[in-house]
Amino acid sequence: MPHISLLLYYHSDVTGDETAETVLALPVDPARGFYRIDGIPLYAPGLACGDVVQATAEQPGSVLVFRRLLSLPATAPYRYS
């Protein structure tokens, strides 16, 4: 199954600005916009490899943008944010 890129927007506590990061993900249920993060978000707070998220395109055919966290992987005993 091919990877897709998700765009993550968030507020950076380091720079004090709104910023963006891309991360690789695998489709779980693309019709509903569900994807499993398959990369390591380096700076995005509260997200990790294995999380299932919902992402949608702002316009048809455009990049997918993170909307919300749906579930954590069963192997994630701790969550730091």
DRENBANU-78558 format. One line per 2 residues: number of its first residue (from 0); for each residue z, y, x of N, C-alpha, C, O. Coordinates in steps of 0.05 Angstrom, whole numbers, plus 32768, in hexadecimal, padded with zeros to 4 digits. Each point is the difference from the previous one (the first is absolute). Layout:
// residues N
NUM) Z:Y:X:Z:Y:X:Z:Y:X:Z:Y:X  ...
END
This chain:
// residues 81
0) 8000:7FE9:8011:8000:8017:7FEF:8000:8019:8012:8010:8001:8012  7FDE:8012:7FE9:7FFE:8017:8012:8017:8014:7FFC:800A:8004:7FE9
2) 7FFE:8009:802C:8014:8015:7FFF:7FF4:801A:7FF5:7FE8:8004:8003  8028:800B:7FF0:7FF8:801B:7FF7:8014:8014:800C:8016:7FF8:8008
4) 7FE3:8021:7FF8:8012:8015:800A:800C:800E:7FE9:7FF3:8007:7FEC  8028:7FFD:8016:800E:8010:7FEC:8009:801A:800D:8008:8000:8017
6) 7FF7:8015:7FDA:8009:801A:800A:801C:8006:7FF5:8004:7FFE:7FE8  800E:8007:802A:801C:8006:7FF8:8006:801E:8005:7FFC:8009:8016
8) 800C:8005:7FD5:8009:801C:8003:801E:8000:7FFF:800C:7FF2:7FEF  8001:801E:8021:801D:8002:8000:8009:801A:800F:7FF0:800C:800E
10) 8029:7FFB:7FEE:800C:8016:800E:800C:7FF6:801A:8010:7FEE:8000  7FE8:801F:8016:800A:7FF8:801B:801A:800F:8006:8000:8019:8001
12) 8015:7FD8:8004:8019:800D:8008:7FFE:800A:801D:800F:8012:8008  7FDE:7FE3:8007:7FFD:8009:801C:7FF2:801B:8002:800A:8012:800E
14) 7FE0:7FF1:7FE4:7FF1:8019:8001:8007:8014:7FEA:7FFB:8018:8002  8012:7FDD:7FE9:8006:8011:7FE9:7FE9:8006:7FEE:8002:8011:7FEE
16) 7FE8:7FE1:8016:7FE7:8005:7FF1:7FF9:7FE7:7FEF:800A:7FEA:8005  7FE4:801B:7FE8:7FF4:7FE9:7FF2:7FEB:7FF4:8013:7FF1:800F:800D
18) 800E:7FD7:7FF5:7FEE:7FF3:8013:7FF5:7FE7:7FF3:8007:7FF9:7FEA  7FE6:7FFA:8024:7FF3:7FE8:7FF6:7FFD:7FEC:8016:8000:8006:8018
20) 7FFF:7FE1:7FE0:7FFC:7FE9:8012:7FF0:7FEB:7FF2:8002:7FFD:7FE8  7FED:7FF5:8027:7FF2:7FE9:7FF3:800C:7FE6:800A:800A:7FFE:8017
22) 7FF5:7FEE:7FD8:800A:7FE6:8007:7FEE:7FEB:7FF4:7FF4:8004:7FEB  8009:7FE5:8022:7FEF:7FEA:7FF6:800F:7FF1:7FEA:8019:7FFD:8001
24) 7FD9:7FF9:7FEC:800B:7FF0:7FEA:7FED:7FEB:7FF6:7FE8:8002:8005  8023:7FEA:7FEE:7FF0:7FEA:7FF4:8001:8002:7FE2:8016:8006:7FF5
26) 7FD4:7FF6:7FFD:8001:8000:7FE3:8012:7FEA:7FF5:7FFE:7FE9:8009  8012:801D:7FE3:8010:7FED:7FF1:7FF4:7FFD:7FE4:7FFA:7FEA:7FF7
28) 8002:802D:7FFC:7FF4:8001:7FE6:7FF1:801B:7FFE:800B:8013:7FF5  7FDD:7FEF:8017:7FF2:801A:8002:7FFB:800C:7FE4:7FFF:8019:7FFE
30) 7FFD:7FD7:7FEE:7FFB:800B:7FE5:8017:8011:7FF6:7FFD:8013:7FF1  801C:7FE6:8018:8018:800F:7FF8:8009:8013:8016:8014:800E:7FFD
32) 7FDE:7FF2:801A:8006:8012:8016:8017:7FF5:8011:800E:8011:800D  7FF7:7FD5:7FF5:8015:7FF4:800F:7FF6:7FF7:801B:7FEC:7FF1:8002
34) 8023:8017:8013:7FF8:7FF9:801C:8019:7FF9:8010:8016:800B:7FFB  7FE7:7FE3:8018:8016:7FF9:8012:7FFB:800D:801B:7FEB:7FFC:800D
36) 8028:8014:7FFC:7FFD:800E:801A:8000:7FEA:8016:8011:7FEF:8001  7FDA:8013:8010:7FFC:7FEC:8015:7FFF:800D:801B:7FF6:7FF4:8013
38) 8015:8023:7FEF:8002:800E:8019:801C:800C:8001:800F:7FFE:7FEC  7FF8:800F:8029:801A:800C:8003:7FFE:801E:7FFC:7FF4:800E:8010
40) 8017:7FFD:7FD9:8000:801D:7FFD:8012:800C:8015:8018:7FFA:8000  7FDD:8016:8012:8010:800A:8016:8014:8015:7FF8:8016:8001:800B
42) 7FE3:8010:7FE3:8011:8017:7FF9:8007:8001:7FE2:8014:800E:7FF9  7FDD:7FE6:7FF6:8005:8002:7FE3:801C:7FF4:7FF9:8005:7FE9:8006
44) 800C:8027:7FEE:801B:7FF7:7FFA:8000:7FEC:7FE9:7FF3:8003:7FEC  801D:7FE8:8017:8005:7FED:7FEB:7FEA:7FEB:7FFB:8002:7FF1:7FED
46) 7FEA:800E:8025:7FEB:7FEC:7FFD:7FFF:7FEE:8019:8005:8009:8016  7FF4:7FDE:7FE6:7FFF:7FED:8016:7FEA:7FEB:7FFB:7FF6:7FFD:7FEA
48) 8003:7FF5:802B:7FEC:7FEB:7FFF:800A:7FEB:7FEB:8017:7FF8:8001  7FD7:8000:7FED:8007:7FEC:7FEC:8007:800B:7FE5:8001:7FF2:7FEC
50) 8005:8028:8013:8006:800D:7FE6:7FE7:7FFF:7FEE:7FEA:8003:800A  801B:7FF9:7FDC:7FEA:8002:7FED:8002:801B:7FF3:8015:8009:7FF6
52) 7FD4:8006:800B:7FFF:801B:7FF6:7FE9:8003:7FEC:7FEE:7FEF:7FFE  8013:8027:7FF3:7FEA:8007:7FEE:7FF2:8017:800D:800C:8014:8009
54) 7FD9:7FEB:7FF7:7FF0:8016:800B:7FE8:8003:7FEF:7FF4:7FED:7FF6  8004:802C:8006:7FE8:8006:7FF0:7FEF:8014:800F:8009:800F:8011
56) 7FDD:7FF2:7FE8:7FEE:8014:800B:8001:8019:7FEF:8001:7FFF:7FE7  7FFF:8018:8026:8001:8019:7FF1:7FE5:8005:7FF2:7FFF:800D:7FEB
58) 7FEB:7FE8:8021:7FE6:8001:7FF4:7FF3:7FE5:8004:8006:7FF3:8014  7FE9:8004:7FDA:7FF3:7FE6:8005:7FF2:7FFF:801B:7FF1:8012:8007
60) 8014:7FD9:8007:7FF3:7FFC:801A:800E:800E:8017:7FF8:7FFD:8017  801E:8012:7FE4:800E:800D:8016:8016:7FEF:800B:8005:7FEA:7FF5
62) 8009:8020:801F:8015:7FF1:800D:8017:7FFB:7FEC:8005:800F:7FEE  8008:7FD9:8016:8017:7FF9:7FEF:8019:800F:800A:8006:8000:8018
64) 8009:800B:7FD6:8018:8010:8006:8019:7FF2:7FF5:8000:7FF8:7FE9  8014:8004:8028:8019:7FF3:7FF8:800C:8010:7FE8:8001:8019:8001
66) 8008:7FD8:7FEB:800D:800D:7FE8:801D:7FF8:7FFE:8012:8011:7FFB  7FF4:7FD4:8008:801C:7FF8:7FFD:8005:7FE4:800D:7FED:7FF0:8002
68) 802C:800C:8005:8008:7FE6:800B:8006:7FED:7FE9:800F:8008:7FED  7FE6:7FE0:8013:8004:7FED:7FEA:8015:7FEB:8008:8011:7FFA:7FEF
70) 7FED:7FFB:8029:8014:7FEB:8008:8001:7FFE:801E:7FED:8007:800E  802A:7FF0:7FFB:8005:7FFB:801C:7FFB:7FE3:8006:8003:7FEF:7FEE
72) 7FF6:800A:802B:7FFD:7FE4:8007:801B:7FF2:8000:8015:800D:8005  7FEC:7FD9:7FF5:8019:7FF1:7FFF:800E:7FFF:801B:8018:7FFA:8001
74) 7FD9:800B:8014:800C:7FFE:801B:800C:801B:8009:8007:8002:8018  7FFB:8011:7FD7:800A:801B:8008:801D:8003:7FF7:8005:8009:7FEA
76) 800F:7FEF:8027:801C:8002:7FF7:800A:801C:8001:8013:8006:7FF1  7FE2:800C:801F:800A:801C:8002:7FE9:8013:7FFC:7FE9:7FFA:8008
78) 801D:801D:7FED:7FEC:8015:7FFD:800C:801A:800A:8014:800A:7FF5  7FE0:8001:8020:8009:801A:800A:7FEC:8015:7FF9:7FE8:7FFC:8001
80) 8022:801B:7FF6:7FEE:8016:7FFA:800D:801B:8007:7FF4:8015:7FFC
END
